[in-house]
Amino acid sequence: MEMIDKALGVHAQALGLRSKRMEILARNIANADTPHFKAKDIDFKSVLKQTKESALNTTSNLHMPMPMEEDPGGEKFRIPFNASFDGNTVEMNVEQAKFGQVAADYQATLNILESRVSGIRRALRGD
Amino acid sequence: MALDRIFNIAGSALNAQTTRMNTTASNLANSGTVTGKENEAFRAKRTVFKTILEQQQKPHEQGFAGGVRIEKILDDPSPIRKMSEPNNPMADKDGYVYLANVNEMTEMVEMMAASRSYQNNVEVVNTTRQMLMRTIDIIKT
């Protein structure tokens, strides 16, 4: 199992983080017409760094690895370009752009994972 | 897994926008109604949205945290117009009938806004579905 974890590297966690970010953006889009709703986002880089650092290092083969926390936190409020009358800070075009971007990021991470998995598969098959 | 929660969130938004579209349709349908009493006149309805918070979830809203629900439906406070129409059978003793306070322009704008928001959420569902399918494809072949 350790070999597979190593082969996948940070990308397995990155995939979880990207889907988490997509959920937050979906929440923003869903609440585009809710009064006083404040749009949120996560800073991908800082959260990923923190996730890597907070993972417990195992110094012996007998140590059991700690499972990752599912919710890494790190949500921040977005600062809107233009204030709106009802206190809602969702700007639909910004959200759409970010959603498209994170969808592309997710696919990129998926592609990397896909190639890693096929590498492992080839190694196991031995051809 | 966060991807399946996106379906719930976008689904709740689709539901809320449908209700908003419904009230708009009802307002437009009743825009021509007249009555003989001011307090019986039709008043345009407005939906008020609210975020579903994790702490305030109702039992049937499990897994919908971050989505949106209709908090209440309010009457439009704009004044009721009255019109002198002595020949109308609905007219009061002074010959006035009371019209609905529906502004067709406002309702059309409301309808467009609801339909755009609906489309946005449909797009979110589509993108998420494609990504979920691609994730499943990793374990194939």
Interface residues (C-beta under 8 A of the other chain):
Chain A: L15 G16 S19 K20 M22 E23 I24 A26 R27 I29 A30 N31 A32 D33 T34 P35 F37 M92 Q96 F99 A103 Y106 Q107 L110 L113 E114 V117
Chain B: M1 A2 L3 R5 I6 I9 A10 S12 A13 A16 Q17 R20 V48 F49 K50 T51 G66 G67 V68 A113 S117 N120 N121 E123 V124 T127 T128 M131 R134 T135 D137 I138 I139
